[in-house]
């Protein structure tokens, strides 16, 4: 999934919520960061193997690939962009 540089901080904030098992906050932060496109972003994260969602959409988890992405974004995204 391609993401504009200025949206990486928004993605990092959302993924960090999942890092701490807070799926509700994850979705809230996606919505705040991406507006009406948040579901498209979430679908892209599933497609790319960054997150997994069960069939009932009651559980959203960060995958090992997602954890690596969080670590990369934490290094690459300036604190001022978060």
N, C-alpha and C positions, 0 to 999 in steps of 0.2 A: 504494500500500500504506500503510495506517495503522499507525503504530507508537507505542507508549506512550512518553512523554517519558523515562521512566527507562531505556529500552532503546536510546536514541539513541547513547549512549557505546559500548555493545556493538557496534552496527552500524558505528560509525565505526572502531573498532579492527579489525574484520573487513575492511571496505572498504579501509582503509589497507594491509593486507597485499596486497591485489590491486593497489593503486597501485604497489607495488614488485614485482609479478609473482610473488607467493608464494601460489599457489592452495591449497596444502596448509595453510598457516597460516590462510588465509581460512576454510576449512571448519572447522578446529579452533576458531577464535575464534567462529564462528557457533554451533557446538555448545556451547562454554562459556558463551556469552552467552544462548542461547535454548533450551538443553536439547533435549528431544524434539521441539520445534517448529522446529528449525533447517532442516530440509528444506522446510517450508512457507515460511519466510522466504526461503530461496534461490530457491524457485519464484516467489515474489512479486517478487524482484529481477529475475529473468529476464523475467517478464511485463511489468514496468514499464520494461524497457529499461535497467536500471542495470548489469547484467552480461550477458555472453553465454557460453553453454556449448556446445561442439561436440557432435555426436551421440554420440560415444564417451565423453563426459564426461571426456576427458583434458585438456581445456584450458578454463580459466575466465578470462575477460578482463573488465576494467572498461571500459565503454563511455564515450563522451564525456559522456553524461548522468550516468553514474556518477562520473566525475571532477568534474563540477560539484557533485554531491551531496556528495562528500567535502569539497570546498572550503567548501560551505555548513555542513556539520556541524562542521568545524574551527572555524568562526567562532561557531557557535551553542551547541556543547556545552562546558560548563565543564570545565576540566582535572580537576577533582575527580570528574567523572562518567566519566572514561576509565580 
